Amino acid sequence: MGTKVYGASDDLIEFEGELSGEVGCYGTDGDDHSGVLLTFSDGTILVVKYGKPGGGIWSVQSVKRGKLLDRIDVCEDEDADPYSDVAHFKAGKLKCWASKEWEAVA
């Protein structure tokens, strides 16, 4: 079955499939916020943020590809359903941890 991860509304990250649920993430829009860091048990690390430049579209970017991450479908249409990039994971046991506050150490 696998799992899909995408943004919904302006404040939720949805998990659909074998891993299901949602993470509230109000306030991840704007250039001054890093977004939500999602760390998966297969080694995948994603950054999810609402508000791609020039539109109300969710961005899902891969920082590190794990064993189960299949692909990320890119969305460029804010009228699409969902109006979000969508990360697709292959079937397998998957857990996720969300970090709303994080910073890089140079």
C-alpha positions as CSV (number, residue, x, y, z in Angstrom):
1,M,0.0,0.0,0.0
2,G,2.7,2.5,0.9
3,T,2.3,6.0,2.4
4,K,1.7,9.5,1.0
5,V,2.8,12.7,2.8
6,Y,1.5,16.1,1.7
7,G,0.2,19.4,3.0
8,A,-3.5,20.3,3.4
9,S,-5.3,23.5,4.3
10,D,-2.7,26.0,5.5
11,D,-1.7,24.3,8.7
12,L,-1.7,20.4,8.4
13,I,0.7,17.8,7.1
14,E,-1.2,14.6,6.2
15,F,0.0,11.0,6.3
16,E,-2.1,8.6,4.3
17,G,-1.7,4.9,3.8
18,E,0.2,2.5,6.0
19,L,1.3,5.4,8.2
20,S,-1.7,7.6,8.8
21,G,-2.4,10.8,10.8
22,E,-1.6,14.4,10.7
23,V,0.8,17.0,12.2
24,G,-0.4,20.6,12.9
25,C,2.1,23.0,11.6
26,Y,0.6,26.5,11.7
27,G,3.1,29.2,11.0
28,T,5.4,27.5,8.6
29,D,4.8,30.0,5.8
30,G,7.0,33.0,5.1
31,D,10.6,33.3,4.1
32,D,11.8,33.5,7.7
33,H,10.6,30.0,8.8
34,S,12.4,26.7,8.1
35,G,9.2,24.6,7.8
36,V,8.6,21.3,9.5
37,L,11.4,18.7,9.6
38,L,10.1,15.1,9.2
39,T,12.5,12.3,10.1
40,F,11.4,8.8,9.0
41,S,12.6,5.5,10.4
42,D,13.9,4.4,6.9
43,G,16.4,7.3,6.9
44,T,14.4,9.7,4.9
45,I,14.4,13.4,6.0
46,L,11.9,15.8,4.5
47,V,11.2,19.5,5.0
48,V,7.6,20.5,4.5
49,K,6.5,24.1,4.3
50,Y,3.4,26.0,3.2
51,G,3.7,28.8,0.7
52,K,5.9,28.2,-2.3
53,P,7.1,31.5,-3.7
54,G,4.3,33.2,-5.6
55,G,1.5,30.9,-4.5
56,G,-0.4,29.0,-1.9
57,I,1.2,25.6,-2.6
58,W,2.8,23.2,-0.1
59,S,6.5,22.4,-0.7
60,V,7.8,18.9,0.2
61,Q,11.6,18.7,-0.2
62,S,13.9,15.8,0.4
63,V,17.0,16.4,2.5
64,K,18.0,12.7,2.6
65,R,16.5,9.8,0.7
66,G,15.8,6.7,2.7
67,K,15.1,3.1,1.6
68,L,11.3,3.5,1.3
69,L,11.0,6.9,-0.4
70,D,9.8,6.3,-3.9
71,R,9.4,9.8,-5.3
72,I,8.1,13.3,-4.8
73,D,5.5,14.6,-7.2
74,V,5.9,18.4,-7.6
75,C,2.8,20.6,-7.7
76,E,2.8,24.0,-9.4
77,D,-1.0,24.6,-9.5
78,E,-2.6,26.1,-6.4
79,D,-6.0,24.9,-7.7
80,A,-4.8,21.3,-7.8
81,D,-6.2,18.7,-5.3
82,P,-4.0,18.5,-3.2
83,Y,-2.3,21.8,-3.8
84,S,0.9,20.3,-2.5
85,D,4.0,18.4,-3.5
86,V,3.4,14.7,-2.5
87,A,6.0,12.4,-1.2
88,H,5.3,8.7,-2.0
89,F,6.8,5.9,0.1
90,K,6.9,2.2,-0.8
91,A,5.1,-0.3,1.4
92,G,7.0,-1.1,4.6
93,K,7.1,-0.4,8.3
94,L,7.5,3.4,8.7
95,K,7.5,5.7,11.6
96,C,7.9,9.5,11.5
97,W,9.0,12.2,14.0
98,A,8.1,15.9,13.3
99,S,10.2,18.8,14.5
100,K,8.5,22.2,14.2
101,E,11.5,24.1,15.8
102,W,14.9,23.3,14.5
103,E,18.1,25.0,13.3
104,A,21.2,24.2,11.3
105,V,24.5,24.4,13.0
106,A,27.2,25.5,10.6
